[in-house]
């Protein structure tokens, strides 16, 4: 029985179009992910360099070697044993933690009023809040320093930085206001019909629905306070017992300018809490930042 040879498959225009579409999709996938990988490396490699350098010996630090010959985990113990370093940690936690709580507590009612109340001067008040966001802090530093240091004698402490957070923050108020406008008014009306006052409506209805926005504001404030260098330099520089990590790190670097491995270890210890906080709260943070721009 003779075998009939297979006929060559003829390519139709539909087949060619499908192949072209698949090739285009593959090229787009490679292009998008290549940019993503490049961006990830751009932001990650400096941190990797700092971590690897912090684990090197004094002789190997800042050489051409990229990987430590011996992993010097004792560098972190030496940094923690530095006089004052744990005090800087405590001061930074108090400043960032207490400042974050006070900012959220004081900003939520103002944002709620601007988002859901109708009163005369509402637009003007919102414009004043936005104008405060545009005001550089350097403009207010001299009168604020004279007030806190001369009138209240609080120079040499972190209280001039913590107390103002109890009176709200323009950026936090604006961000929360933008988020609260996305909450339907029907929920608030239903709570009022059931007999809830404005305070109870805020606590029982609005706050549970505004958790992503509150998380975003809290993280912004926490990061700002944790990394603040200008404020502690103005008010706490004369008292080493009130230094924060950002200001103390500068002093540590000046005293250990030849020990780059210890300087990098101190830098990692300063950055680690911020990275961990963002890692565990990034979902709520991203959701809050995204929804604040939905409606305005």
matplotlib code that plots the C-alpha trace (Angstrom):
import matplotlib.pyplot as plt

x = [0.0, 1.5, 1.7, 0.3, 2.7, 1.3, 0.3, 2.0, -0.2, -1.3, -1.2, -4.3, -4.6, -6.3, -3.4, -0.8, -2.8, -2.9, 0.9, 1.4, -0.8, 1.0, 4.4, 3.2, 1.8, 5.1, 7.2, 4.9, 5.2, 9.0, 9.1, 6.8, 8.6, 12.0, 11.2, 9.8, 12.9, 15.1, 13.1, 13.3, 17.0, 17.4, 15.7, 17.0, 20.7, 21.6, 20.0, 21.7, 25.0, 24.4, 23.5, 26.5, 28.9, 27.5, 28.5, 32.1, 35.2, 37.0, 39.6, 37.2, 34.6, 34.5, 36.8, 36.0, 34.6, 30.8, 30.3, 31.8, 34.7, 33.5, 30.0, 30.6, 27.3, 29.0, 28.9, 25.3, 26.1, 28.8, 26.4, 23.7, 26.4, 27.3, 26.5, 23.2, 22.1, 19.3, 18.2, 17.9, 15.8, 13.5, 13.2, 12.4, 9.7, 8.1, 8.3, 7.0, 4.4, 2.9, 3.0, 1.2, -1.6, -2.1, -2.2, -4.8, -7.0, -6.9, -7.2, -10.1, -12.9, -11.7, -11.6, -15.1, -16.5, -15.0, -16.2, -19.7, -20.9, -22.4, -21.7, -20.8, -17.1, -16.5, -14.8, -12.7, -11.6, -10.6, -8.6, -6.8, -5.9, -4.5, -2.6, -1.0, 0.3, 2.1, 3.7, 7.4, 8.3, 11.4, 9.1, 7.7, 10.9, 12.0, 8.7, 7.9, 11.4, 11.0, 7.6, 8.6, 12.1, 11.7, 8.1, 7.6, 11.2, 10.9, 14.2, 16.3, 13.3, 11.1, 7.9, 7.9, 7.7, 5.1, 2.6, 1.7, 0.6, -2.3, -3.8, -4.0, -1.9, -2.9, -1.7, -3.4, -6.7, -6.7, -5.9, -8.6, -11.1, -10.6, -11.1, -14.2, -15.9, -15.9, -18.1, -21.8, -24.0, -26.7, -24.7, -24.6, -28.3, -29.2, -27.2, -28.8, -32.3, -31.4, -30.7, -26.9, -25.4, -22.6, -19.9, -21.4, -21.8, -18.2, -17.0, -19.3, -19.9, -17.2, -14.1, -14.5, -15.1, -12.2, -9.5, -7.5, -7.4, -6.4, -3.7, -2.3, -2.3, -0.7, 2.0, 2.8, 3.1, 5.1, 7.6, 7.9, 8.6, 10.9, 13.1, 12.8, 16.2, 15.3, 13.1, 15.4, 18.3, 16.4, 15.0, 17.0, 20.5, 21.8, 20.6, 22.1, 19.6, 16.7, 18.4, 16.5, 18.0, 18.1, 20.1, 22.1, 23.1, 24.9, 26.8, 27.6, 28.9, 31.1, 32.6, 33.1, 33.9, 36.6, 34.5, 32.2, 31.0, 29.7, 28.2, 26.3, 25.2, 23.8, 22.0, 20.4, 19.2, 17.6, 15.9, 14.7, 11.7, 10.3, 10.7, 9.0, 6.1, 5.5, 5.9, 3.1, 0.8, 1.4, -2.0, -3.9, -1.5, -1.9, -5.6, -5.9, -3.7, -5.6, -9.1, -8.3, -8.2, -11.5, -13.7, -13.1]
y = [0.0, 3.3, 6.1, 9.4, 12.2, 14.9, 18.1, 21.2, 23.3, 26.4, 29.6, 31.6, 35.3, 34.4, 32.2, 34.9, 37.4, 35.1, 34.6, 38.3, 39.0, 36.3, 37.8, 41.3, 40.1, 38.3, 41.4, 43.6, 41.2, 41.3, 45.0, 45.6, 43.1, 44.3, 47.8, 46.4, 44.4, 47.3, 49.6, 47.0, 46.7, 50.4, 50.8, 47.5, 47.4, 50.4, 48.8, 45.5, 47.3, 48.9, 45.5, 43.7, 46.5, 46.4, 42.8, 43.3, 43.7, 47.1, 46.1, 44.9, 47.7, 50.0, 47.8, 46.2, 43.2, 42.9, 39.9, 39.8, 37.3, 36.8, 37.7, 40.1, 40.0, 41.5, 44.9, 45.3, 44.4, 47.1, 49.7, 48.8, 49.0, 52.6, 55.0, 56.8, 54.6, 52.9, 56.3, 57.6, 54.6, 55.3, 59.0, 58.2, 55.7, 58.3, 61.0, 58.9, 56.9, 59.7, 62.1, 59.7, 59.0, 62.7, 63.6, 60.9, 61.8, 65.5, 65.3, 62.9, 65.2, 68.1, 66.0, 64.6, 68.1, 69.3, 66.2, 65.7, 69.0, 71.9, 75.2, 78.7, 79.1, 75.4, 76.1, 78.9, 76.6, 73.9, 76.5, 77.5, 73.9, 73.5, 76.8, 75.5, 72.5, 74.9, 76.9, 75.9, 74.9, 77.1, 80.2, 79.4, 78.0, 81.3, 82.4, 78.8, 78.5, 81.8, 80.6, 77.2, 78.0, 81.5, 81.6, 78.0, 77.0, 73.7, 73.9, 70.8, 68.4, 66.8, 68.4, 71.3, 68.7, 66.5, 69.0, 70.7, 67.3, 67.4, 70.3, 68.5, 68.4, 70.1, 67.2, 64.6, 66.6, 67.0, 63.3, 62.1, 64.6, 63.2, 59.6, 60.4, 62.0, 58.4, 57.1, 57.3, 59.7, 57.0, 55.2, 58.4, 59.1, 55.6, 56.0, 59.4, 57.8, 55.1, 57.9, 58.2, 61.6, 63.0, 61.7, 58.2, 58.2, 59.1, 56.4, 53.6, 54.2, 56.4, 55.2, 51.5, 52.4, 54.8, 52.4, 52.4, 56.2, 56.4, 53.8, 55.9, 59.0, 57.2, 55.7, 59.1, 60.7, 57.9, 57.9, 61.7, 61.7, 58.8, 60.4, 63.9, 65.6, 69.3, 69.4, 67.6, 69.7, 72.9, 71.9, 69.0, 69.5, 71.0, 68.0, 64.6, 62.8, 64.0, 63.1, 61.0, 58.3, 60.6, 63.3, 60.8, 58.9, 62.0, 62.2, 58.5, 58.9, 61.8, 59.8, 56.7, 58.2, 55.6, 52.6, 52.4, 48.9, 50.2, 53.3, 51.0, 48.8, 51.8, 52.9, 49.4, 49.6, 53.0, 51.9, 48.4, 49.5, 51.7, 48.9, 46.4, 48.7, 49.4, 45.7, 44.7, 47.7, 48.2, 46.8, 49.3, 52.1, 51.6, 51.2, 54.4, 56.4, 55.1, 55.8, 59.3, 60.4, 58.8, 61.7, 65.2]
z = [0.0, -1.1, 1.5, 0.4, 1.4, 3.7, 2.0, 3.3, 5.5, 3.8, 6.0, 5.9, 6.6, 9.9, 11.0, 10.1, 12.1, 15.1, 14.9, 14.6, 17.6, 19.7, 18.8, 19.6, 23.0, 23.8, 22.9, 25.0, 28.0, 27.7, 27.4, 30.4, 32.6, 31.5, 32.6, 35.9, 36.6, 35.7, 38.0, 40.8, 40.5, 40.4, 43.8, 45.3, 44.5, 46.7, 49.7, 48.9, 48.7, 52.1, 53.7, 52.2, 53.3, 56.8, 57.0, 55.9, 58.0, 58.3, 55.7, 53.1, 53.4, 50.3, 48.3, 44.9, 46.7, 46.5, 48.8, 52.3, 52.8, 56.4, 57.5, 60.4, 62.2, 65.2, 63.5, 64.5, 68.1, 68.1, 66.7, 69.3, 72.0, 71.0, 73.9, 73.1, 70.2, 72.1, 73.5, 70.0, 69.2, 72.1, 71.3, 67.7, 68.7, 71.0, 68.4, 65.5, 67.5, 69.6, 66.7, 64.5, 67.0, 67.7, 64.0, 63.2, 66.2, 65.4, 61.7, 61.3, 62.8, 60.7, 57.5, 58.4, 58.7, 55.4, 53.6, 54.9, 56.5, 54.6, 56.2, 55.3, 54.6, 53.8, 50.5, 52.1, 54.9, 52.4, 50.5, 53.7, 54.4, 50.9, 51.2, 54.4, 52.5, 50.1, 52.9, 53.3, 56.9, 56.8, 56.7, 60.2, 61.8, 63.4, 65.0, 66.0, 67.6, 69.5, 70.8, 71.9, 73.1, 74.5, 75.7, 76.8, 77.4, 75.7, 73.8, 74.1, 73.9, 71.2, 72.6, 70.2, 67.4, 69.1, 70.6, 67.2, 65.8, 68.3, 66.3, 63.0, 59.9, 56.6, 54.4, 56.6, 56.7, 52.9, 52.3, 54.7, 53.4, 49.8, 51.1, 53.2, 50.1, 48.6, 51.5, 50.4, 52.3, 52.6, 55.3, 57.3, 56.8, 57.9, 61.1, 61.9, 61.3, 63.8, 66.4, 66.1, 66.7, 64.7, 67.0, 67.2, 63.4, 63.0, 65.5, 64.5, 60.7, 59.2, 61.0, 60.1, 56.5, 56.4, 57.7, 54.4, 54.4, 58.0, 57.5, 54.6, 56.7, 59.7, 57.5, 55.9, 59.3, 60.8, 57.9, 58.1, 61.8, 61.7, 58.9, 60.3, 60.5, 60.3, 63.4, 65.9, 64.6, 65.4, 68.8, 70.2, 68.9, 72.2, 74.2, 73.2, 75.4, 73.1, 69.8, 67.3, 65.0, 62.0, 63.8, 65.9, 62.7, 61.5, 64.7, 64.5, 61.0, 62.0, 64.8, 62.7, 59.3, 58.7, 59.8, 56.8, 57.8, 61.1, 59.5, 57.0, 59.9, 61.7, 58.5, 58.1, 61.7, 61.1, 57.8, 59.0, 61.0, 58.2, 55.7, 58.0, 58.7, 55.0, 54.1, 56.5, 55.9, 52.1, 51.1, 53.3, 52.3, 48.6, 48.8, 50.9, 48.5, 45.5, 46.7, 47.9, 44.2, 43.2, 44.0, 45.0]

ax = plt.figure().add_subplot(projection="3d")
ax.plot(x, y, z, "-o")
ax.set_aspect("equal")
plt.show()
